Amino acid sequence: VDTDEIVVAPGTYFETINFLGKAIWLRSSDGPEVTIIDGTGFFHVVQCVSGEGPDTVLDGFTITGGSAHGSNPDNR
């Protein structure tokens, strides 16, 4: 499988991510201390629910701003 790589510059990104079954390596250029994904209160900030496999990677981000709560296997 050919995996695309996307390198993200430092910053705070007010986004949610759904990999939509794609084999993508999404990584921070400078690490989680300076590269933040803020879900701005959405329930799921990052989703891998469409058959993604080991070739889908999120690396080097701080994930914040999700609103998942309670006991549920989806809350990770």
C-alpha positions, 0 to 999 in steps of 0.5 A: 500500500502506498501511504501518503505523508502530510507534514504539519507545521507547528501551530494550533489547528481548530479542526476535526479529522476523519481519515475516511479509510485512507492510508495517510501518515499525518505527522507534526514537523516539530512535535506535540508541544507545539502542534495542537489539534483543538476540536473546539468542543466537538465530540470526536476530534479524530476519527478512524472509523472507516476501515483504516489500518496500520498505514493510517498514522497520526503522530506528534500532535496534542489533541484537545477540545473534544467533548467525549464523556461518560463510559463508552468504548469510543471515548479514548 
